[in-house]
Amino acid sequence: MKLPRFLTASALLSFAASAVFAEERTNQDSPRLPNVVIIYADDLGYGDLSCYGATKVRTPNIDSLASEGRRFTDAHSPSAVCTPSRFALMTGEYPFRKNIYSPIFLRSPLVIPEDRFTIADLMQGAGYRTGIVGKWHLGFQDKAPVDWNAPLKPGPLELGFDYYYGVPTVNSHPPFVYVENHRVVGHVYDADSPDYDPFDYNKDAGEQGYTEKHPEKVRLDHIGGSKSAHALYKDHEVGLHLAEKAIEWIDASKEDPFFLIFSSTHIHHPFTPAPQFQGSSEAGVYGDFLHELDHIVGMILDKLEAEGLEDDTLVIFTADNGAMLNATGQKAFREFGHRMNGPLLGFKSDGWEGGHRVPFLAKWPGHIPANTVSDQLIGSIDLMATLAAITGEELPQDGFADGVDISEALTGNPLEPIRDHLVCTPLKKDFLVLRKGKWAYLAGRGSSGWNGKPGSHIMSGPRSLPFTGDENSDVLDGFVKESAPSAQLYDLEKDLGQTKNLYHEYPEVVRQLSALLDTYNPIASNPKKNEN
């Protein structure tokens, strides 16, 4: 293990659950810490799984985590888009504190400082082997633009992981290669070699990779060169290939406690399922891609069972944000009736619930009761503090107050809320979102998400309402009404679909929640008009 980046003090949180776990570790029958596998899906909606109500797809492997563990109905990603949520998972800190709101792409350096304590550092300190396989999307090196011809360092290995293999940015954008540890797989780094084919940025090309009209075309003009590395990246093989690499890593790490983040590229567009899944669902290629995701989860679960590790492993399945309403998703709704975010309003990038309320399933035999459901308000930002409690490790004193220990929500049946409140961020900086009890407070108008025009590739916000089947009292014909209040308040117990803005009906609640949100970000008390 590398030297710690921080001097640690008393643990940030000290719940009774951590004492129970510590006592179990001293018991001769439980000498080993549990393995931990976090399966982190990409753009997975609240209504995309059959255990959350989907009827046009079948997800038996993922559903087994619910039947053999616990399903959470009010779990959230820290952000409605990918990179900020991944930052929060790794650090236990709200991304807006570091001004991280948007996705990054191939020119962007590492967004987490190399000296920052991470969830992987925590697990290394507890004696775990640590690995991450799949989508990274947090940048490499320490300055822009990234030099793809040099070692991609610092990166995951400098943030506490023993091993990394995966897709460096996202499957819809270049460079369309695999990275293993510090290097692009298949790329020749020796400039004197006759096979040296350096990466070059094409200054005339933009960042956009795939389009829905050409989902199978890899556009090498954005970052050319290294044809041997590009040739290894085959769209319809990416998902299964990453699953196989995760299984290989489990096989190599199984003798010691291990911590694995499997960060799937599914179900981010482009939708390129392997041939055996094509045509398998009742929701078009969108559903087929979901079926492949379920199969991938099954591969990992089957490996744990085959190695006799099932009972000694905590498996958590969740997502980085809600479903994206792209062209394929629009078709899944219009032609097949698949509601990606179920009853929720909004999509990826939105401050409405559909942007950040996500599936969250947890299985740990003997600890998490089977076939149980929890309505506790939780988030993936809580996983670092929770694993600190489970392993008995200490967190640094400063910078980790945003995540809380939810181990009691996983294993017990607490009558009171584990969390007092939770803050989520949409794509734009206009406002933050506060969840407290039954209330959702959005300190602005609209959704603060993308503003796609009707018929465009990506849609969210007011113009996406026809794809939810619901209405919103602030919206008319795809636009925020001029008469709409300056902020939004919803009673989610009575109105989960956020159809009625209660801002004027409960001024005292608005005042209280606005004041609470103002402690995080002063802009929240002076919301801007957001017309998207």
C-alpha positions in Angstrom: 0.0 0.0 0.0 1.3 3.5 -0.8 1.8 6.0 2.0 -1.5 7.7 3.1 -2.2 11.1 1.6 -3.8 12.4 4.8 -3.2 12.0 8.5 -6.4 10.3 9.7 -8.2 11.1 13.0 -11.4 9.8 14.5 -13.9 8.4 12.0 -16.3 10.9 10.5 -19.3 8.8 11.6 -19.7 6.3 14.4 -22.8 4.2 14.2 -23.6 1.1 16.2 -23.4 -0.9 13.0 -19.7 -0.4 12.6 -19.1 -1.9 16.1 -21.2 -5.0 15.1 -19.1 -5.5 12.0 -15.8 -5.0 14.0 -17.0 -7.7 16.5 -17.8 -10.1 13.6 -14.3 -9.7 12.2 -12.8 -10.9 15.5 -15.1 -13.9 15.6 -13.3 -17.1 14.5 -16.2 -17.9 12.2 -15.8 -14.6 10.3 -12.1 -13.9 10.1 -12.2 -12.2 6.6 -13.6 -8.9 5.6 -16.4 -9.2 2.9 -15.5 -8.7 -0.7 -17.2 -5.7 -2.1 -18.4 -5.4 -5.7 -20.0 -2.1 -6.9 -21.7 -2.5 -10.3 -22.1 1.0 -11.6 -24.4 1.2 -14.7 -24.4 4.1 -17.1 -27.6 6.1 -17.9 -29.9 3.5 -16.4 -33.4 4.7 -15.7 -35.5 4.1 -12.6 -38.0 2.2 -14.8 -35.5 0.2 -16.9 -35.5 -2.9 -14.7 -38.3 -5.4 -14.2 -37.8 -5.3 -10.5 -38.6 -1.6 -10.7 -41.7 -2.2 -12.8 -40.5 -2.5 -16.4 -42.7 -4.8 -18.5 -41.1 -4.7 -21.9 -37.7 -6.1 -20.8 -36.6 -9.0 -18.5 -33.7 -8.5 -16.1 -33.7 -11.7 -14.0 -30.0 -11.4 -12.9 -30.3 -7.9 -11.7 -33.7 -8.7 -10.2 -32.1 -11.5 -8.2 -30.2 -8.8 -6.2 -33.6 -7.5 -5.2 -35.1 -10.9 -4.4 -32.0 -12.0 -2.5 -31.3 -8.6 -1.0 -32.8 -5.2 -0.6 -34.3 -2.8 -3.2 -34.2 0.9 -2.5 -36.9 3.2 -3.9 -35.5 6.6 -3.0 -31.8 6.4 -4.0 -30.0 9.1 -5.9 -27.0 9.8 -8.0 -25.1 12.9 -6.8 -25.6 14.5 -10.2 -27.8 14.1 -13.2 -24.8 13.5 -15.5 -21.9 11.1 -15.4 -18.5 12.7 -14.5 -19.8 14.6 -11.5 -21.5 11.4 -10.1 -18.3 9.4 -10.5 -16.3 12.1 -8.7 -18.7 11.9 -5.8 -18.6 8.0 -5.7 -14.8 8.2 -5.6 -14.5 11.0 -3.0 -17.7 11.1 -0.9 -17.9 14.8 -1.7 -20.6 16.7 -3.6 -19.2 17.6 -7.0 -20.5 21.1 -7.0 -18.1 21.9 -4.2 -15.3 21.5 -6.8 -17.3 23.2 -9.5 -17.8 19.9 -11.4 -21.1 19.9 -13.2 -20.5 18.6 -16.7 -19.0 15.5 -18.5 -15.4 15.6 -19.6 -13.9 14.2 -22.8 -10.7 13.0 -24.3 -8.7 16.3 -23.9 -9.5 16.7 -20.2 -7.0 15.9 -17.4 -7.7 14.0 -14.2 -10.5 15.8 -12.2 -9.6 14.3 -8.9 -6.3 15.6 -7.4 -3.7 12.9 -7.1 -3.3 13.6 -3.4 -7.1 13.2 -2.7 -8.2 10.4 -0.4 -10.6 8.1 -2.3 -12.8 5.1 -1.8 -10.0 3.0 -3.3 -7.5 4.3 -0.8 -9.9 3.5 2.0 -10.2 -0.1 0.8 -6.4 -0.5 0.2 -5.9 0.7 3.8 -8.2 -2.1 5.0 -6.1 -4.7 3.2 -8.2 -5.1 0.1 -7.0 -5.6 -3.5 -8.6 -2.9 -5.5 -9.7 -2.8 -9.1 -11.8 -0.9 -11.5 -13.0 -2.3 -14.8 -15.0 -0.4 -17.4 -15.8 3.3 -18.0 -13.4 5.7 -16.2 -14.5 9.2 -17.4 -12.5 11.1 -14.8 -9.6 12.1 -17.0 -5.9 11.3 -17.1 -2.6 13.1 -16.5 -2.4 16.5 -14.8 -2.8 19.0 -17.6 -4.8 19.5 -20.8 -4.7 18.3 -23.5 -4.1 14.7 -22.6 -1.1 13.3 -24.4 -2.3 9.9 -25.6 1.2 8.9 -26.7 2.5 9.2 -23.2 1.7 7.0 -20.1 -1.8 8.0 -18.8 -0.5 9.0 -15.4 -1.8 10.1 -13.0 -5.0 8.0 -13.3 -6.8 5.3 -11.5 -3.6 3.7 -10.1 -2.6 7.0 -8.5 -6.0 7.2 -6.8 -5.8 3.9 -4.9 -6.6 1.2 -7.4 -4.2 -1.7 -8.0 -5.6 -2.3 -11.4 -7.6 -0.6 -14.1 -8.9 -1.8 -17.5 -11.5 -0.1 -19.5 -12.9 2.6 -21.7 -11.1 6.0 -20.9 -14.0 8.4 -21.6 -17.4 7.1 -22.9 -18.5 4.7 -25.6 -20.0 7.5 -27.7 -16.8 9.6 -28.0 -13.2 9.1 -29.1 -10.6 7.8 -28.7 -12.4 4.4 -28.9 -9.6 2.4 -27.3 -9.1 0.3 -24.2 -6.7 1.4 -21.5 -4.9 -0.9 -19.1 -3.3 0.8 -16.1 -1.3 3.6 -17.6 -1.3 2.6 -21.3 -3.6 2.3 -24.3 -3.9 -1.4 -25.1 -2.3 -2.2 -28.5 -0.6 1.2 -28.9 3.2 1.2 -29.6 4.8 3.8 -27.4 8.4 3.5 -28.8 8.8 6.4 -31.2 11.8 4.6 -32.8 9.7 1.5 -33.6 8.7 0.9 -37.3 5.2 0.2 -35.9 4.9 3.5 -34.0 1.6 5.2 -35.1 1.1 8.2 -32.8 -2.2 9.6 -31.8 -2.9 13.0 -33.3 -5.8 15.4 -32.6 -7.6 16.6 -35.7 -8.1 20.3 -35.1 -10.9 20.5 -37.7 -13.0 17.8 -36.0 -15.2 18.3 -33.0 -15.7 16.2 -29.9 -18.8 14.4 -31.1 -18.4 10.7 -31.7 -21.4 8.6 -32.6 -24.7 9.7 -33.9 -27.9 7.7 -33.7 -28.0 7.5 -37.5 -24.6 5.8 -37.6 -24.3 4.0 -34.3 -21.7 1.5 -35.5 -19.2 3.9 -37.0 -16.0 4.7 -35.1 -14.9 8.1 -36.1 -11.2 8.1 -36.0 -10.9 11.6 -37.5 -11.2 13.1 -34.1 -8.1 11.5 -32.7 -6.3 9.6 -35.5 -3.4 7.2 -35.4 -2.7 4.0 -33.5 -4.8 1.9 -35.8 -3.8 -1.2 -34.0 -5.2 0.1 -30.8 -8.4 1.3 -32.5 -8.8 -2.1 -34.2 -9.2 -3.9 -30.8 -12.2 -1.8 -29.9 -15.3 -3.4 -31.5 -18.6 -1.9 -30.6 -20.7 -5.0 -30.3 -18.0 -6.7 -28.2 -17.3 -4.0 -25.6 -19.8 -5.0 -22.9 -18.9 -8.7 -22.8 -15.2 -8.0 -23.2 -15.3 -5.7 -20.1 -17.2 -8.4 -18.2 -14.6 -11.0 -19.0 -11.8 -8.7 -17.8 -13.7 -8.2 -14.5 -14.0 -12.0 -14.1 -10.3 -12.4 -14.8 -9.5 -9.9 -12.2 -11.8 -11.6 -9.6 -10.1 -14.9 -10.4 -6.6 -13.3 -9.8 -7.7 -11.5 -6.6 -10.0 -14.1 -4.9 -7.4 -15.3 -2.3 -7.6 -11.9 -0.5 -10.5 -9.6 0.2 -11.1 -7.6 -2.9 -12.9 -4.4 -3.9 -14.1 -4.1 -7.5 -15.9 -1.3 -9.2 -17.4 -2.6 -12.4 -18.3 0.5 -14.3 -20.4 -0.6 -17.2 -20.7 1.3 -20.5 -24.3 0.0 -20.6 -26.7 1.5 -21.4 -25.1 4.7 -22.7 -25.6 5.2 -26.4 -24.7 4.0 -29.0 -26.9 0.9 -28.5 -24.7 -1.9 -29.9 -25.7 -5.2 -28.2 -23.9 -8.4 -29.2 -25.7 -10.5 -31.8 -27.2 -12.9 -29.3 -29.2 -10.1 -27.6 -30.4 -8.4 -30.7 -34.2 -8.7 -31.0 -34.5 -10.3 -27.6 -36.7 -7.6 -25.9 -40.0 -6.0 -26.5 -38.5 -2.5 -26.4 -36.4 -2.5 -29.6 -32.6 -2.1 -29.5 -32.9 -0.1 -26.3 -34.3 -3.1 -24.5 -31.9 -5.5 -26.2 -29.0 -3.4 -24.7 -30.7 -3.7 -21.3 -30.8 -7.5 -21.7 -27.1 -7.5 -22.4 -26.5 -5.5 -19.3 -28.5 -8.0 -17.3 -26.4 -10.9 -18.8 -23.2 -9.1 -17.9 -24.4 -8.7 -14.3 -25.2 -12.4 -14.3 -21.7 -13.3 -15.5 -20.2 -11.5 -12.5 -22.7 -13.0 -10.0 -22.1 -16.5 -11.5 -18.3 -16.1 -11.0 -18.8 -15.2 -7.4 -21.0 -18.3 -6.9 -18.7 -20.6 -8.8 -15.8 -19.5 -6.6 -17.7 -20.0 -3.4 -17.6 -16.2 -2.7 -21.3 -15.4 -2.9 -21.9 -15.5 0.8 -18.8 -13.4 1.6 -19.5 -10.6 -0.9 -21.4 -7.4 -0.6 -22.8 -6.6 -4.1 -24.2 -3.1 -4.8 -25.9 -2.2 -8.1 -26.7 1.4 -9.0 -26.3 4.0 -11.7 -24.6 7.3 -12.4 -27.8 9.1 -13.4 -31.2 8.6 -14.8 -32.0 7.5 -18.3 -31.0 9.7 -21.3 -33.8 10.5 -23.7 -32.0 10.0 -27.0 -33.4 9.0 -30.3 -33.4 5.3 -29.4 -35.0 6.0 -26.1 -37.7 8.1 -27.8 -38.4 5.2 -30.1 -38.6 2.8 -27.2 -41.3 4.9 -25.6 -43.3 5.8 -28.8 -43.3 2.4 -30.5 -43.0 0.0 -27.6 -44.3 1.8 -24.5 -41.2 1.5 -22.5 -40.9 4.2 -19.8 -37.3 4.5 -19.0 -37.7 6.4 -15.8 -41.0 4.8 -14.9 -43.3 7.3 -13.1 -40.6 10.0 -12.7 -40.5 13.4 -14.5 -37.4 14.3 -16.5 -34.4 12.5 -17.9 -30.6 12.6 -17.7 -29.2 16.1 -17.0 -32.5 17.3 -15.4 -33.0 18.4 -11.8 -36.4 16.7 -11.7 -36.4 13.2 -10.1 -35.9 11.3 -13.4 -32.5 12.9 -13.7 -31.0 11.5 -10.5 -33.4 9.0 -8.8 -31.8 5.7 -9.8 -32.1 1.9 -9.1 -30.1 0.8 -6.0 -29.9 -2.8 -5.0 -27.8 -4.5 -2.4 -27.1 -8.1 -1.6 -25.0 -9.5 1.3 -26.2 -12.9 2.5 -26.5 -13.2 6.2 -26.4 -9.4 6.6 -29.0 -7.8 4.3 -32.4 -9.4 4.6 -33.7 -11.0 1.4 -36.6 -9.7 -0.6 -36.9 -6.5 1.3 -37.6 -2.9 0.2 -36.5 0.3 1.8 -37.7 3.9 1.2 -34.7 5.4 3.0 -33.3 8.5 1.2 -29.7 7.5 0.2 -27.2 8.0 -2.5 -24.1 6.5 -4.1 -22.2 9.4 -2.4 -22.7 7.5 0.8 -20.7 4.4 -0.2 -17.4 5.6 1.1 -18.6 6.3 4.6 -20.6 3.1 4.6 -17.5 1.0 3.6 -15.5 2.8 6.3 -18.0 1.6 8.9 -18.1 -2.0 7.5 -14.3 -2.3 7.4 -13.6 -0.3 10.6 -11.3 2.1 8.7 -11.1 5.8 9.6 -11.8 8.6 7.2 -9.9 11.9 7.2 -11.5 14.6 9.3 -12.0 17.1 6.6 -13.9 17.0 3.3 -16.0 14.0 3.8 -19.1 15.4 5.5 -21.3 14.9 2.4 -21.5 11.1 2.5 -23.1 9.3 5.5 -22.9 5.7 6.8 -26.0 3.9 5.4 -25.0 0.5 6.7 -28.0 0.4 9.0 -30.3 1.1 6.0 -28.6 -1.8 4.2 -28.8 -4.4 7.0 -31.4 -3.2 9.5 -34.8 -1.6 9.6 -34.4 1.9 11.0 -37.6 3.7 11.8 -36.0 7.1 11.4 -34.4 8.5 8.3 -30.7 7.8 8.0 -30.2 11.0 6.1 -31.8 14.4 7.0 -31.5 15.6 3.4 -29.6 15.1 0.2 -28.4 17.6 -2.5 -28.3 16.7 -6.2 -27.1 18.7 -9.2 -28.5 18.9 -12.7 -26.2 19.6 -15.6 -26.2 23.4 -15.4 -25.1 25.7 -12.6 -28.4 27.6 -12.4 -29.6 25.9 -9.2 -29.2 22.9 -6.9 -31.9 20.3 -5.9 -32.7 19.5 -2.3 -34.5 16.4 -1.1 -35.7 16.4 2.4 -38.3 13.9 3.6 -41.3 14.0 1.2 -40.2 17.3 -0.3 -38.2 18.0 -3.4 -37.1 21.7 -3.7 -35.5 23.0 -6.9 -34.1 26.4 -6.6 -34.9 27.5 -10.1 -37.3 27.2 -13.0 -37.5 24.3 -15.4 -35.0 21.4 -15.1 -31.6 23.0 -15.8 -30.8 20.2 -18.2 -30.2 20.0 -21.9 -32.6 21.9 -24.1 -33.0 19.7 -27.1 -35.5 20.8 -29.8 -38.4 18.5 -30.8 -37.0 15.7 -32.9 -33.4 16.3 -31.8 -31.0 13.4 -30.9 -31.1 14.3 -27.2 -33.9 15.8 -25.2 -34.7 16.7 -21.6 -36.4 19.4 -19.6 -39.8 20.8 -20.5 -39.7 19.6 -24.1 -39.3 16.0 -22.9 -42.7 15.9 -21.1 -44.4 14.0 -24.0 -42.1 11.1 -23.3 -43.1 10.8 -19.6 -46.8 10.7 -20.1 -47.1 13.4 -17.4 -47.7 17.1 -17.1 -46.1 19.8 -15.1 -48.0 22.9 -13.9 -45.1 25.2 -14.8 -44.8 24.0 -18.4 -46.9 24.7 -21.5 -46.1 23.3 -25.0 -42.5 22.5 -24.1 -41.7 25.8 -22.4 -41.7 27.2 -18.9 -44.7 29.6 -18.4 -43.9 33.2 -17.9 -46.2 33.0 -14.8 -44.2 30.1 -13.3 -42.7 30.7 -9.8 -39.0 31.4 -9.5 -38.4 28.0 -7.8 -40.2 24.6 -7.4 -41.6 22.6 -4.5 -43.1 19.1 -4.8 -44.7 16.7 -2.4 -43.4 13.4 -3.6 -45.6 11.3 -1.3 -48.7 12.6 -3.2 -47.1 13.6 -6.5 -44.2 11.4 -7.4 -44.4 12.6 -11.0 -43.9 16.2 -10.0 -47.0 17.4 -11.8 -47.9 20.2 -9.4 -45.5 22.9 -8.2 -46.6 23.8 -4.7 -44.2 26.8 -4.3 -47.0 29.3 -3.5 -49.0 26.9 -1.3 -46.3 26.2 1.2 -44.2 29.4 1.6 -42.8 28.4 5.0 -41.5 25.1 3.7 -40.0 27.0 0.8 -38.3 29.4 3.2 -36.9 26.5 5.3 -35.6 24.5 2.4 -34.2 27.5 0.6 -32.3 28.5 3.8 -30.9 24.9 4.1 -29.8 24.8 0.5 -28.3 28.2 0.9 -25.8 26.7 3.4 -24.4 24.8 0.5 -24.6 27.4 -2.3 -25.7 31.0 -1.9 -27.1 31.1 -5.4 -29.8 28.7 -4.2 -31.5 31.6 -2.2 -31.6 33.8 -5.3 -32.8 31.4 -8.1 -32.4 32.4 -11.6 -35.1 32.1 -14.2 -34.3 29.0 -16.2 -36.4 28.9 -19.4 -35.2 25.6 -20.8 
